[in-house]
Amino acid sequence: MKKRVLFLCTGNSCRSQMAEGLLRHMAGDRFEVLSAGTAPSSAVSRLAVKAMAELGIDISAGVPKSVDDLDDLNFDVVITVCDNANENCLYLPGDFVRLHWPFDDPAAATGTDEERMAVCRRVRDEIRASIETWIAGQATDER
């Protein structure tokens, strides 16, 4: 049975969407992956879509979801990717491992499109590195 993993942030428009896409791409056959927000935005960040497309991962069909809509699901692992979600994480049912990986918010980046895109790429790469490390630890735990 696949472990169910939830990436949680505030808007579910950038960091958690990228994390969902990355884990699904890197090890989706081992995990059921979802993302949600405590106060979801209206759309996925175009910069996040572009940054992920650079890796050959399409998250353009993603839709920000509310964590409140997931009350009937049980998770094995919940990973908050922003301090706000970590501090305001609502009650989720079940017994799960909770991890906190704080990343800067690319949606809050300022400057030119290219400067904002650089922040998005950096955060994407930081998320990817965290997921790689976590996946390696999961493989060790399964032995």
C-alpha positions as CSV (number, residue, x, y, z in Angstrom):
1,M,0.0,0.0,0.0
2,K,1.3,3.4,-1.0
3,K,2.1,6.0,1.7
4,R,-0.2,9.0,1.4
5,V,1.8,12.3,1.6
6,L,0.4,15.8,1.9
7,F,2.4,19.0,1.2
8,L,0.8,21.9,3.0
9,C,1.3,25.6,2.7
10,T,-0.8,28.7,2.9
11,G,-1.9,29.4,-0.6
12,N,-1.2,26.1,-2.3
13,S,-0.1,28.1,-5.4
14,C,3.6,27.6,-5.5
15,R,5.8,25.7,-2.9
16,S,3.3,22.9,-2.1
17,Q,2.3,22.5,-5.8
18,M,6.0,22.2,-6.8
19,A,6.6,19.7,-4.0
20,E,3.6,17.6,-5.1
21,G,4.8,17.6,-8.7
22,L,8.4,16.8,-7.7
23,L,7.6,13.9,-5.4
24,R,5.1,12.5,-7.9
25,H,7.8,12.7,-10.6
26,M,10.6,11.4,-8.5
27,A,8.8,8.5,-6.7
28,G,5.1,8.6,-7.5
29,D,5.0,4.9,-7.8
30,R,5.8,4.7,-4.1
31,F,3.5,7.4,-2.8
32,E,0.1,8.9,-3.2
33,V,0.9,12.7,-3.3
34,L,-1.5,15.6,-2.6
35,S,-1.0,19.3,-1.7
36,A,-3.3,21.8,-0.1
37,G,-3.4,25.2,1.6
38,T,-4.7,26.7,4.7
39,A,-6.0,29.7,2.7
40,P,-5.8,28.6,-0.9
41,S,-5.1,31.0,-3.7
42,S,-7.3,31.2,-6.8
43,A,-4.7,29.7,-9.2
44,V,-1.3,28.0,-9.3
45,S,1.6,30.5,-9.8
46,R,2.6,30.9,-13.4
47,L,6.2,31.1,-12.2
48,A,5.9,27.8,-10.5
49,V,4.4,26.2,-13.6
50,K,7.3,27.6,-15.7
51,A,10.0,26.5,-13.2
52,M,8.6,23.0,-13.1
53,A,8.3,22.9,-16.9
54,E,12.0,23.5,-17.1
55,L,12.4,20.1,-15.4
56,G,9.9,18.4,-17.7
57,I,7.2,18.4,-15.0
58,D,3.8,19.7,-15.9
59,I,1.8,21.2,-13.0
60,S,-0.3,23.5,-15.2
61,A,-3.5,21.5,-14.4
62,G,-3.0,21.9,-10.7
63,V,-5.8,23.6,-8.7
64,P,-5.2,25.1,-5.3
65,K,-7.2,23.1,-2.7
66,S,-8.2,23.8,0.9
67,V,-6.9,21.5,3.6
68,D,-10.5,21.6,4.9
69,D,-11.6,19.6,1.8
70,L,-9.3,16.7,2.9
71,D,-10.9,16.0,6.3
72,D,-12.0,12.6,5.2
73,L,-8.5,11.5,4.1
74,N,-5.9,10.0,6.3
75,F,-2.2,10.8,5.7
76,D,0.9,8.9,6.6
77,V,3.1,12.0,6.3
78,V,2.2,15.7,6.4
79,I,4.9,18.1,5.3
80,T,4.4,21.8,5.9
81,V,6.5,23.9,3.5
82,C,5.9,27.3,5.1
83,D,6.0,28.7,8.6
84,N,2.5,30.0,8.4
85,A,1.0,26.6,7.6
86,N,3.1,25.0,10.3
87,E,1.9,27.4,12.9
88,N,-1.7,27.4,11.7
89,C,-2.1,23.8,10.7
90,L,-5.6,22.7,11.3
91,Y,-6.5,19.4,12.8
92,L,-6.1,16.5,10.4
93,P,-7.4,13.1,11.3
94,G,-5.3,10.1,11.8
95,D,-1.9,9.2,13.1
96,F,0.8,10.7,10.8
97,V,4.4,11.8,10.8
98,R,4.6,15.6,10.6
99,L,7.6,17.3,9.1
100,H,8.3,21.0,8.6
101,W,10.5,22.1,5.7
102,P,10.3,26.0,5.6
103,F,11.1,27.5,2.3
104,D,10.9,31.1,1.1
105,D,7.7,32.1,-0.7
106,P,8.4,32.7,-4.4
107,A,5.0,34.2,-4.7
108,A,6.2,37.0,-2.4
109,A,9.3,37.7,-4.4
110,T,9.7,41.2,-5.9
111,G,11.6,42.6,-8.8
112,T,11.6,41.9,-12.5
113,D,10.1,38.7,-13.9
114,E,13.6,37.2,-14.2
115,E,14.5,38.1,-10.6
116,R,11.2,36.6,-9.4
117,M,11.9,33.5,-11.6
118,A,15.3,33.1,-10.0
119,V,13.7,32.9,-6.6
120,C,11.2,30.4,-7.8
121,R,14.0,28.2,-9.4
122,R,16.1,28.4,-6.2
123,V,13.1,27.3,-4.0
124,R,12.2,24.6,-6.5
125,D,15.8,23.3,-6.3
126,E,15.7,23.4,-2.5
127,I,12.5,21.5,-2.4
128,R,13.9,18.9,-4.8
129,A,17.0,18.5,-2.6
130,S,14.8,18.0,0.5
131,I,12.7,15.4,-1.3
132,E,15.7,13.5,-2.5
133,T,17.1,13.3,1.1
134,W,13.7,12.3,2.4
135,I,13.2,9.6,-0.3
136,A,16.6,8.2,0.5
137,G,15.6,8.0,4.2
138,Q,12.3,6.3,3.3
139,A,14.3,3.6,1.4
140,T,16.4,3.0,4.5
141,D,13.3,2.8,6.7
142,E,11.7,0.2,4.4
143,R,14.7,-2.2,4.7
